[in-house]
Amino acid sequence: MALNLRKLSHALGAEVCGLDVSKPMSEAGFGEIYQAFLRYNILLFRDQNITREQHIEFSRRFGELDRHDALPRDRHPRHPEILMVTNEPKPDGAPSDTKYTGRQWHSDMSFTLVPSLGSLLRCLSVPEVGGDTMFANMYLAYETLSDGMKRLIAGLHGIHLSGTRKIANTETGVPRAEEQRRINPPVAQPVVRVHPETGRKALYIGEKVKRFEGMTEEESKPLIDYLVAHATRPEFVYRHRWRKDDVMVWDNRCTMHLALGDFDETQLRHMERTTVLGTPSGRVAQGA
Ligand SMILES: O=C(O)CCC(=O)C(=O)O
């Protein structure tokens, strides 16, 4: 199978044109997709009118799926492999628990000891305008730092928090962020990660990083802010405008992403995500 690829931006991303992900695919055929995934870091498949089961089945080709025990409130009640990302209010009219998912630059599950290999997001409904997702190439972010900065961050670990959302659990009144941190204590991750498959170094940082291990928040903040601003310079970023039935897969080991909240909240934005388990990384943070 020769893949028909179209680049999405200079920094990262490719569209795989004319492929139906629900159709049977040989090992060799999927191997080509996986090589493109490693090369372009995000892949887009358009016009995938698929079921949840087909979404899960295709995702399993990338590896074992997370059942989202770290985010129990956000998963689909009958399909634990699917994480809801929706602003659709609950049947009683309360706001969706996942209304603000992804509103900070992050890499999925970085606040766990098994951060994700990759995520596959399926678009079921988008607002008339806005609600795009931005992706940043963290290889380029690392490689374009000065040698001095590379030396400075080489041994650093960032403390990643699971939730910073202010929305409260409507049953208990406990803020979501507090609830999530009870399940997921803060985790220290290396600021520079070696991609386990490509061997390339990538910056592993984001807006869920509270401070560096062994340093105060005050001391850490300027450097965290600098690294996030550097990594999200326009030349390292792709901005995706969603269409219904888009499926996007991204490599969490060398990208980070941000869901933009720039749309009319009365309009439905409904996405569903599967999360592929990665390799162990990091350690539970001490004294966080
Ligand atoms: O809704 C989006 O565009 C991205 C969601 C997100 O950040 C995530 O699933 O981690």
The ligand as an SDF file (V2000), in Angstrom:
LIG
                    3D

 10  9  0  0  0  0  0  0  0  0999 V2000
  -10.4070   18.9710   22.2640 O   0  0  0  0  0  0  0  0  0  0  0  0
   -9.3090   19.1030   21.7600 C   0  0  0  0  0  0  0  0  0  0  0  0
   -9.1230   19.7470   20.7410 O   0  0  0  0  0  0  0  0  0  0  0  0
   -8.0980   18.4840   22.3940 C   0  0  0  0  0  0  0  0  0  0  0  0
   -8.4530   17.7140   23.5970 C   0  0  0  0  0  0  0  0  0  0  0  0
   -7.2680   17.4660   24.4430 C   0  0  0  0  0  0  0  0  0  0  0  0
   -6.5000   18.3350   24.7350 O   0  0  0  0  0  0  0  0  0  0  0  0
   -7.0210   16.1260   24.9180 C   0  0  0  0  0  0  0  0  0  0  0  0
   -7.8150   15.2240   24.6550 O   0  0  0  0  0  0  0  0  0  0  0  0
   -5.9780   15.9450   25.5620 O   0  0  0  0  0  0  0  0  0  0  0  0
  1  2  2  0
  2  3  1  0
  2  4  1  0
  4  5  1  0
  5  6  1  0
  6  7  2  0
  6  8  1  0
  8  9  2  0
  8 10  1  0
M  END
$$$$
